[in-house]
Amino acid sequence: MENLPDLDSSYALIIGVDKYSRLSNLPTVANNVGAINEILRHPLIWGLPPERCTVLSNPKSQNEILEELDRAASAAQPPGTLFVYYAGHGLVEPETGEFHLSVATSDPGSVDGTAANYDSVRRRVRRSPAGHRVLVLDCCYAGRALKGEMSTSNIADMLEVDQTCLIASTSANRTALAPPDEQYTLFTGALISVILDGISGAPGLLTARDIWRRVYEIQASRGVHRPEIRSGNAGDNIPLVRNVAWRKPARPMTATKDMTNADVEQLAANLPPTAVKLAAEVLRAGGQDALAGQLLANFVVKRSPEDVRLLADCFCGTSPEDAEWLVGALTAFNELRSEMELDLGDVSYDDLEDWYWDDGLSGSEKGDHLLLDRHLRRQR
């Protein structure tokens, strides 16, 4: 299985415009931005560090967008991924047909002077040294970014050499749908749903094309505009997020016999993270949940923060279900262990989940991940 984009060299820029001075407001866009930011940072989905993710809300000038794009494009380095999301009004310059991304002060009567020309946007994305680039546009006429109608250059040719994937919410001549009674715009709402629910039968890591295909199916079933995709040099086949619906194939496992608490402590102190993960799987498969929990609890308490991170990566890269309780357990132990005065000999595998969901972390401590955690728990 391939890995997710490298966290330390990837960067995300999320742009949303929901308040306008000369265009109709789009209140659902604010919800879009918050949810996309939360999803990208969630440890069960991608886990992008907060400092590697910038939110730009209601920029007042095209320069604000372009300057943030310059910073994001430079911050994303190989082998990481540059992820750029935009939601707002898409505008077309009547005389030239060029596609623009609106800002809070955009004037539909003066598009060229008051909105960000998409040609300028794509040039900045193209210049990024990132290993891969993903650009998601949720706006009217977004399909023009796919068809090269915004400039004299052919964007398909640019994509062919740049390992870039572009997903547009609607076609070149259609308006995007943002019903005021919905929580999100229709396209981003479907995108969020696919990522949070996962795709049954798909691999453990979802690519941009996997996600686009499922969103396309949802939009088609609703009878609304289908999203479009364009990529070059397999830019759409790079893993982007974890598939929360994926479950590891069943395989025969033999549990160790007559293992004691002392044995568990020794394993936790000496085994590498990958071996600890395997040992926990073997113990749980053999019905020894208590020992599995004690093994992981001892590991978290006694090993270095780097070892703990490596262990979390082992679980998160294989099964979102395992990662779900493990990330909660790591957080609970690291933040609350001294207060709770836990006796590691009494820790069970299921206790780790219970502390996370019920006792370990309150809403303020879970922070941005609270709503997603509740959603993921319902999916189990």
N, C-alpha and C positions, 0 to 999 in steps of 0.2 A: 504494500500500500504506500502511495506517495504521501508526503508530508504536507501540512498546511504551509502557507507563506510564512517565511521567517519573521518572527515578531520584532526583533531588534532592528531589522533593516526595512520593514514595511511601513507604510504611512497611509492614513486615510484623511480625506478632506470631505466634509459633509456640508453642503451649501443648501440653504432653504430660504425662500422669500415668501412670507405669508401676509405681510402688510405693505400696501402700496399707496402712493399718493395720487396716482393717475390711472390705476387699473383696479379691477375688483380684487378684494382681499381673498386669500386662500387659507382659511383657518386650519384646515386639515394638514397643511404643509408643516406647521409647527410640530404636530404629532409625528409626522413622518420623520423629521430630523431627530427628535428625541429617541424614537424607537430604533432607527438605523444606528445611531451612536451607541445605544445600549447593546444591540445585537453584536456589533463588531467587537465590543470590549468584553462581552460575556465569556468567561473561561470555558464554558461548555460548547461554545459555537466557534469562536476564533481566539479570543483572549488578547486582543490588541491592547497594549498598555495605554493608559489615558494620555500620556505625553506623546504618543504616536498617533493621536486622533484629534483633529481640529474640527470644531463646529463653527461655521460662519452663518449667522442668522441675520437676515434682512440687510445685506450690504447696500450701501447708498450710492455706490458708483461702480462702474465697470472696473476701475482700477483696483478696488478692494478685492474683487474676485480674482483678477489676474495676479495681483501681488501674493495672495494666499496660495494660488496655484503654483507660482514660482517657488515659494517656500516648501510646499508639499512635494513638488516634483524633485527638488534638490534633496529633501530629507529621505526620500525613498531610494534605497541603494540596492545593488544586487547582493544576494539573490532574491530580495524581497519584492513585494507587490505594491504598486501605487493604486489606491482605490479612491475614486472620486465619484460623489453622488451629488446630483443637483435636482431640486424640486422647486418649481415656480412657473410663472408664465413664460412660454416660449414665444418669441416674436419674429416676424419676417419683415425685412426691409422691402417695401413695395416696389421700388425701382430696380433693385438688384436681385431680389429673391434670396438674399443672404439670411441665414438663420442666426438668431441672437438669443442669449439667455438674459432675462430681465433682472433688474435690481429694483430696490424699493422705490426709486425715483424715476423709473423708466417712463417715457412718454410715447404712447403708440403713434403719435404724429411725428416723432423724431427718433425713430428706432436706432439709427446708426450712431447718433450722438449720445444716447442715454442708456444703452444696453451693451452687454459684452458680446462682441462678435465671436461666433463659435470657431471661426478660423483661428482666432487668437488663443482660444481655449485649447484647441487640439494641438497647436504648435507647442504649447507649454507641457502638455501631457506627453507629447512625442519626445521632448528633450530630456525627460526624466531618465536617469541611468538605471532605474528599477528593472529587475529581471522581467517583470510582467506588469501590465497596466489594465485596470478595469474601470470603465467609465459608465455610469448609470444615469440616464436622463429621464426624469418624470416631468414632462412638460408638453405643451401643445407643439405640434409640428416636429417632434423630436426625431422622427424618421428622416428628416433632412440631413441630420448628422451622419446617417448611414449612406445616403445616396450621392453625396458629393455636390448637392445643389447649393451649398452655402459658399462655395468658392470655385475658382477655376481648377484647383488641384483635385485629384481623385482620392477621396479618403480611403477607398478600398485598397489602393496601391500603398498608401501609408501603413495601413494595418498589416499588410502582407509581410512587412519586414520588421515590424515593431512589437510583435507578441502582445498586441493590444486587443481587448475585447470591449465592444461597445454595445450596450443594451438600451434600446429606446422604448419608451412606454407606448408610443403610438406611431402611426405612419407619417409620411411627409406632409400630408394634406389634411390631417385630422387633429381635432382638439382633444386634449387629455380630459379625463373626467374626475372632478373633485366635488362630489355631492356634499353639501353642507351638513347633512344629517349623518354622515359616515365619520368614523374615527380617523381614517386615513384616506388619501386619494385611492382610487380603485386599483391602480397599478401597484403602488407601494404597499397597499394593504394585502394584495395577493403575494407580493414578494416577502413580506414579513410572515405571512401565514405559512408559506412554503418552508422558510428557514426554521421557524419555531416548531412546526409539526414534523418536519423532515419528510423524506420521500421513501415510502415503504418499498423494499426490494432494490433500492439503489445502494451503491457502495457506502462505506463508512465516511468518506469525504466527498462533498458535493462540489462539482465544478460550476462555473458560470453557465455553461450550456445546460447542465442538469437542472439548475434553478430556472433558467429561462424557459426550458421546455415545459416544466410543471406550471409555471405562471401562465404560459401560453394556453395550456389546457384549461386552467381555471377561467381565464378571461373568455375563451371560446365558449365554455359552458354557460357563461353569463350573457353571452350575446353582445359583449362590448369589445372595444378595440384590442387587437392582439399586439403584444409587444414584438419588436423585431430585434435581431441580433446580427452583428457582423464581427468577424475576428480574422486575425492573420497569424500564420505560423503557429497554429494550435493554441492561440491565446485564450480560447474559451475552454480548454481542457485542463487547466491548471486547478488543483483543489483550492477551494475558497473558504468553505466553512465545514464544520462537522455535521453529519447527518444524524439528527437526534432520534430518528426512527430506526436506525440501523442496530442490529443485534448480531453479536458474534455467532458464527456457525457453531452448532453444538459439536463437541469433540469428546471422546472418552478421556477421563482424567482419573487418576488413582490418588486418593488421599493418603497422606502419611499416617502411620499408626503409632499410637502410644506417645504422641508428642506432648511435652510438658511446657509449662510456662517458662521454665528456664531455657528450654530449647528455642522457644519463640524469641526470647530476649537475645540469645546468641545469634540467631538468624538475622534479627533486625540490626544488630550491631555490626555484622560482618558481610552480609550479602550485598552485592551491587543492586541498585534500584530495579533493574529488569528482573533479576532473580527474585526479589521480594514480591514483585507483582505476580510472578508465576506461582510462587509459594502460596500467596493469598488465594489465588484462583483454585489451586489444588485443594487447599484446606476447605474452602467453601463448597467446592464440588463434592467433597467427601462428607458434607454435613457438619463440619467443624467451624461453624460461624464464629464462635467465641474466640477460638485461637486465631482465626483470620483477622478479626478485629484487633486482638492484642498485638499481633505481628505488626500491623500498620500503625497502631497507636505508639508502640515502642519505637518504630522507625522514625515517626514524625518528631517524637520528643527527644530522641538521642542523636539523631544525625544532623548534619549541617543543612542550612537553608538551601544550598545548591543541590544536595542529594534529595531533599524534599521536592524541589522543583522538578528534578529529573524523574522522580517517581510519579508525580502528577502528570508529566508529559507522557510517560509510558501508558497510563490509563486513558488519558484524554485522546491519545492517538489510536486507540483500539475500540473502545466502547463508551459512547456518551453516557450510558446507564451507569457504568462503573465510575466514570469521571464525575458524575453528578454527586454521588454521595462522598466520593473521595475529596473533591474540592471543598465540599462543606466540612468534612472532617478535618482537613488541614487547617482551614480557617478557624474552626472552633478550637482546635488544640493550640494553634499559634497565638490566638487572641485571648482565650479564656481559660487556658489550662491552669494557670496559677490561682485564679479566683475559684475555680471549681474543685481544686485539690483532688483530682481524679486518681483513683487507684487503678493502675493499668491492668492489674490482674483481674479486675471485674469488667473490663471492657469487652463488649461483643460487637460483631460486625453490624448487627442491626442497631445497636446503640449509637453508632456513628451517624446513621441516618436520622435517628430520633433527635439527637442533640442538634443536628443542623436544622431540621424542619421545625421543631417544637421548642427547644430550650436554648440551643447554642447561640443563635444569632437573631437579634431583633431587626425590625425594619431599618432603623437608622444605621446599623452595622452592616447590613447587607447592601445598603446604598442603592446604586442604580440597578442592581441585579434582581431586586425583590420581585417585580412583576414577572420577569422571565422565569425566575425560579419557580414561582407558583404555577406558571403555565407548563413548564417542563415536568413538574411533579404530576400534573393532571394527565400527562401523556403516558406515564409509566404503566 
